[in-house]
Amino acid sequence: MFKRMVGKYESEQKELLSEIQELESELYECERVDKNLTGWIKKIRDCLSLDSLSRAIAVELIEKIEVFEQYEDYDERCIDISIFYKFGIQKVSHKT
């Protein structure tokens, strides 16, 4: 009976140690994400008070810009431009 109880407790201890490792890993990931989000929020707040866009700020915020071929739309020259921001938003605009 003692051996069964010891085996049960050792098994339970291994499961709990594994669960602790998983939870610590999740906690580390949450802290990392929180730190990144806090940094992005600060950057966005700083950008809200800007009078003009500098190259440094554009590099911080924009992942890439795609410019497509020029085309005619209702007798107007148009160009589609896609702006991919580093925080997951895509903006598509038309220039004439």
MODA-V702299 format. One record per residue. N is the residue number from 1. RES is the residue in three letters. OMEGA is omega in whole degrees, 0 to 359 (999 if undefined). NEAR is the number of other ideal C-beta (glycine too) atoms within 8 Angstrom. Layout:
BEGIN
<<N	RES	OMEGA	NEAR> <N	RES	OMEGA	NEAR>>
END
This chain:
BEGIN
<<1	MET	178	4> <2	PHE	181	5> <3	LYS	178	6> <4	ARG	181	7> <5	MET	179	8> <6	VAL	179	8> <7	GLY	179	8> <8	LYS	180	8> <9	TYR	178	8> <10	GLU	177	8> <11	SER	179	8> <12	GLU	180	8> <13	GLN	178	8> <14	LYS	179	8> <15	GLU	181	8> <16	LEU	178	8> <17	LEU	177	8> <18	SER	179	8> <19	GLU	178	8> <20	ILE	179	8> <21	GLN	179	8> <22	GLU	181	8> <23	LEU	177	8> <24	GLU	177	8> <25	SER	177	8> <26	GLU	179	8> <27	LEU	178	8> <28	TYR	180	8> <29	GLU	178	8> <30	CYS	179	8> <31	GLU	179	8> <32	ARG	179	8> <33	VAL	179	8> <34	ASP	179	8> <35	LYS	178	8> <36	ASN	180	8> <37	LEU	179	8> <38	THR	177	8> <39	GLY	179	8> <40	TRP	179	9> <41	ILE	179	8> <42	LYS	180	8> <43	LYS	180	10> <44	ILE	178	8> <45	ARG	177	8> <46	ASP	181	8> <47	CYS	182	9> <48	LEU	182	6> <49	SER	182	5> <50	LEU	174	8> <51	ASP	180	2> <52	SER	181	4> <53	LEU	177	5> <54	SER	179	6> <55	ARG	181	5> <56	ALA	180	6> <57	ILE	178	10> <58	ALA	179	9> <59	VAL	179	7> <60	GLU	189	8> <61	LEU	189	10> <62	ILE	177	11> <63	GLU	179	5> <64	LYS	176	5> <65	ILE	177	8> <66	GLU	178	7> <67	VAL	185	6> <68	PHE	182	7> <69	GLU	177	4> <70	GLN	178	5> <71	TYR	179	7> <72	GLU	177	7> <73	ASP	183	7> <74	TYR	178	4> <75	ASP	174	4> <76	GLU	175	7> <77	ARG	182	7> <78	CYS	174	11> <79	ILE	175	12> <80	ASP	179	9> <81	ILE	175	12> <82	SER	178	10> <83	ILE	179	10> <84	PHE	180	10> <85	TYR	182	11> <86	LYS	181	8> <87	PHE	167	6> <88	GLY	180	4> <89	ILE	177	5> <90	GLN	177	7> <91	LYS	178	7> <92	VAL	180	8> <93	SER	179	7> <94	HIS	176	9> <95	LYS	175	6> <96	THR	999	6>>
END
